[in-house]
Amino acid sequence: MNPRIAKIVDVKPFLVTVEWTNGQTKTIDFASFLSAEKGRDSIFAKLLQREIFARVKTDGRTLYWDAMTEMIDTDGSTIAAPMDFCPDVLYDFAK
């Protein structure tokens, strides 16, 4: 199993530098990672908007953005939901 994201070190437009639980510091280039989404109407394309991208957070495991999508709660109501990425994919893509 790959390490998880311990903390966010820096955020620039479409670049997130993170410290991993193994002590490594790597940068994830989301402009490159999400290049196929540019110009599309998708949840991933929304991340290519600077003001949305800058809201990135970590939960000590991966990166996520609050209220990017919706899901059905246990009572049947629709609620805001975060969007995250598999930390293994991010680790393999990071440089």
C-alpha positions in Angstrom: 0.0 0.0 0.0 1.2 3.5 -0.9 1.5 6.2 1.7 -1.3 8.6 2.4 -1.3 12.4 2.4 -0.2 13.8 5.7 -0.6 17.5 4.9 -0.9 20.1 2.2 2.3 22.1 1.8 1.4 24.5 -1.0 -1.5 25.2 -3.4 -1.0 27.0 -6.7 -3.3 27.0 -9.7 -3.8 23.4 -10.4 -0.7 22.3 -8.5 -0.9 20.8 -5.0 2.3 20.0 -3.1 1.8 17.5 -0.3 3.8 15.7 2.3 3.1 12.0 2.4 3.1 9.8 5.4 6.4 8.3 4.3 8.0 11.8 4.6 8.3 12.5 0.9 7.1 15.8 -0.5 5.6 15.6 -4.0 3.5 17.8 -6.3 0.4 16.7 -8.1 -0.3 18.6 -11.4 -4.0 18.5 -11.7 -4.0 20.4 -15.0 -2.1 17.5 -16.5 -4.0 14.9 -14.5 -7.4 16.3 -15.6 -6.4 17.5 -19.1 -9.0 15.2 -20.8 -11.8 17.0 -18.8 -11.0 20.5 -20.0 -14.0 22.0 -21.8 -16.3 19.2 -20.7 -19.3 19.5 -18.4 -18.1 17.2 -15.7 -17.5 17.3 -12.0 -13.8 16.9 -12.7 -13.8 19.9 -15.1 -15.1 22.1 -12.3 -11.7 21.6 -10.5 -10.0 23.4 -13.4 -11.7 26.6 -12.1 -9.1 28.5 -10.0 -11.5 29.5 -7.2 -12.9 26.0 -6.8 -9.4 24.4 -7.0 -8.1 26.6 -4.3 -10.6 25.1 -1.8 -8.7 21.8 -1.7 -8.4 20.1 1.7 -6.9 16.9 3.2 -8.4 14.5 5.7 -5.0 13.0 6.5 -5.5 10.4 3.8 -6.3 12.0 0.5 -7.3 15.3 -1.1 -10.9 16.4 -1.4 -13.1 19.3 -2.2 -16.3 19.9 -0.2 -19.7 20.1 -1.7 -18.7 19.2 -5.3 -21.5 16.8 -5.9 -24.6 15.4 -4.3 -25.6 12.1 -2.8 -28.7 10.5 -1.3 -28.6 10.4 2.5 -30.0 7.5 4.5 -33.3 9.3 4.9 -33.7 9.7 1.2 -32.8 13.4 1.1 -30.2 14.8 -1.3 -27.2 16.3 0.5 -24.0 17.9 -0.6 -21.0 15.5 -0.9 -17.3 16.0 -1.2 -15.2 14.8 -4.2 -12.0 13.0 -3.6 -9.4 11.0 -5.4 -7.9 7.6 -4.5 -4.6 8.4 -2.7 -2.8 5.5 -4.5 -3.6 7.2 -7.8 -2.4 10.6 -6.6 0.8 9.1 -5.2 1.6 7.3 -8.5 0.9 10.5 -10.5 2.8 12.9 -8.2 6.3 14.1 -9.0 
